[in-house]
């Protein structure tokens, strides 16, 4: 289903283009990928989801088949361009990892276009004004980033991708682990892009300080095997967003659509 070329299109955006695909029929669902991946991460989700909804997936700039960022651009307005090109007026917006951050930012800016955000393993950077538990979780993440950089320098990108995926995807099966490692290697341009050279812009102030302003329902989903910082971000989002609920999947990690597919499917079907 992913490789049906007649379903693919390239959406023109200022300074570049976005690769997107729409499959299925019914209620609109738009999926936002994890940052180091691309739309191929939804390969096992689409067969059932496209039987229940009209599903749009897309590659961010600097990933997949989309163009590189060549000038400053709005992450939010890139999502709006995908909505427009796919003919989506309002949608269930599902984002995983960095995709949850982007989905919530879009919902903050364009609440009239979002029925609900499903924030899966949302990652939002350092905690603003962290409590003691949140502050204590940060060294684990910084140590992981340092280890990834060390392995990349010594052994190359494939080895560092394995370290990264093993940390975030500790409950993945062998084939799902290989998929996520392969996607990270395939998206090495984004993975190795220095922060100062990344041209995407999020809202100012960022959405991680504006959860209380969200005007749409938010379903927060996090895996019991995800990193501590992500589980704490899930708790913070669920506590601060005005209309939010929190679900923890005990057997899942950062990628529940891959590590706990049956539970993830049941969760998402209940929201359709």
N, C-alpha and C positions, 0 to 999 in steps of 0.2 A: 504494500500500500504506500509506503514512503517513497518508493522509486517510480511511481506513476508520473512521468514527466508532464503529462497534460494537466496535472493538478498543481504544478509548481508555477510560481511567477516571481519576478523580480520587481520590487517596489522602489520607485525612485524617491530618494530623500535628499535633502540638501547635502552636497558633498559626497554622495555615494548611493548605494542601493542595498536593499535587504532581500534575502531569499526567504520565501514563505510558501507554505502548502496548506490547502484546505481540503478536508475529506469528510464524508458523512453527511447527514441531514438531521435537522431538528434544532434544538436549542443551541446557541453558540457557546462554545468553550474555547478559550484562547490559552495556550500553554507557553509559559516562559521558562526556558532551560536553566540549568545550573551554569555558572559562569564559565567553567573550564570545558564545557561540553557544547553540543549544538542540538538541533532538532532530532538527530538520530537517537538521542537518549530515550525518546518516547516510543521507540519501535515496538516494544511489547505492550504498551498502553493503547496505542491507536487501534489495533484490531477490535478490541471490545468497545472502546470509547466511541469510535466512529460509527458503531452500530446503534448508539444511543443518543448521539449529538452531532452537531456540525463542528468539527474541530479544526482550528487554525494553529499551526506551529510556525516558528520562524527562527532564523539565525541572527544573533546580534551582530553589529558591526565588529570586525576583527575576528569573527568566528565563522565556521562552516563555509557556506558558499556566498555569504554577504561580503561586501567590500570592506576594506580597511577604513578606519577613521582617518580622514585627511584634514579635517577642520573641526573646531569645537561644535558639538551637537547635543541636543537634548535627548536623553534616554527615554523620557516620557513621550515626547513627540514622535520618536521612532515607533513606539507601540501604537500611538494614534494613527500613524501612517499605515501600519499593518491592518488595524481595524478598518480604516477607510477602504483600502485596496481589496479586502476580503468581504466588504459589504456588511460588516458587523456594526450594529447600532448599540447593542448592549450584550454583555457576556458574563459568564462565570469565568473568572480570571484565575488561573492556577499558576503559581510560581514556586520553584524549588531553589533553595540555597540563595544565590544572588538574584535569581529570578523572582523570589518572594519580595526582596527589596524593591525591585523594579515594578512589580505588580502593585504593591502598596503605594508607591509614589504615583503611579498612573491613576489609581483609584482616588488618591488625595486630590489630584489635579482635575480629574474628569469623573466625578462620582456618578454622573448621569449615564455613563457608559458601562458601569460595572454593577451587576446584580449582587455579586459576592466575590471576595478574594479568598482563595484557599492558599494559605502561606505554609509551605512545606519546608521544614528545616531552614527557616529564614536566617540568613547571615547579614549582619548590619555593622560589622567593624567593632571598634572599641565602644564600651558602654559609656554613654554620657552620665556623669554623676553616679558611678556604680555603687551598689551596696557592697557589703563585705564579701558575700558569696560571688557576686559578679566580678569583683576585682580579683578574687582568688583564682578564677577560671582563666584569666588572661595569660598568665605565664605558660600554661599548657599549650595554648594556641601559638604564642610567640616561639616556643621551643620547637613546635612542629614546623613552622615556617623556616626557622633556622636550619633544621635538619634537612628539609627539602632542598634548600639552597646549597647546602654542603654536599648532598648526594648528587645534585645536578652538576655541580662544578667538578666533582671527582669521577662520576660514572655516566653522566649524560641524562638526557631528558626522559628516556624510557624508564630508567631506574628511579628517578625522582618522582615520576608519575605514579609508579607502584607504591612508593612510600606515602604519597598524598592519598591515593585511593584506599590504601589499607587503613589509614587513620580515619577517614570519613566513612568508608564503606566496609566496616568490620564485619557486617553480617551478609555481605554479598556472596553468592555462589561463584564457582570458578569462571563460568562464562560471563556473568554480569561484571565480575572484577575485570576480566579482559576487555569487555566493552568500554568501561569507564577509563581504564588506562589508555586504550586506543584512542578514545575521544580526546583525552587530555594531550596526548602526543600530536594528534591531528590538529588540535587548536593551540599549538605551541606558540604561534604569534601572539595570541591573547595572553597565554600563560606567562610568557617571558617579557611582556611589555612593561617597561618601567612605569610606575605610578604617574610620573610627570609627563609621560608621553601618551597616556590614555586620554582621549579627547571627549569621552562621554561626560555629560554633566547631569547631576541629579538636582532635585529642587534645593533651594537655599532659603531657609535652613533645611537640612536633610530630613527625610521621612522618619529616621530613627529617633528624632526628637519630637515628632508630631503624631504619634499614634493616637493621642486623645482627640485629634481633629478629624479622624477618619469618619466619614458619613455613610459608609457602606458596611454591611455585615462582614465579619472576618472569621473564617474557620482556620484555626491554627493546628497544624499537624506536625508532630515531631517524633522521631524514633527513639526508643529507649536506649539504643546503643549509639546515639549521636554524641558528639563531643559536648562536654559540660556547658561551654559557652553558648552553643546553639540551643540546648535545652533551657538555659536561663533566658535567652532572648525570646523563646517561645512563651515562657511564663510572663515576661514583661509585656510582650505584645498583647497577650490575652487579658492581662490585668488593666492595661491602659486604654485599649481601643474600646469605644463605648458599647459596641455590639459585637462581642467576640466570644468564641468558645475554644477550648483547648482539648485536643485528643492526643494521647501518647500511645504509640504502637510499640508494645514491649519488645517484639522480635525484630524491629526495623532499625536501620541506621539512617544516615543522611539521605539515602535514596530509597524511600519505602516502595516506590513503584517497581523497584528491582529486587530489593531484599525481602519485602513482604507483599508480593503482588496481589494475592487474594484479599488481604486486609485493606490494602490501598484501594483496590477496585470497589470493595464493599463500601468503604468510606465515601469515595467520590460518587458512586451511584446514588447514595442516599441524598446527595445534594442536587442531583439533576432534576 
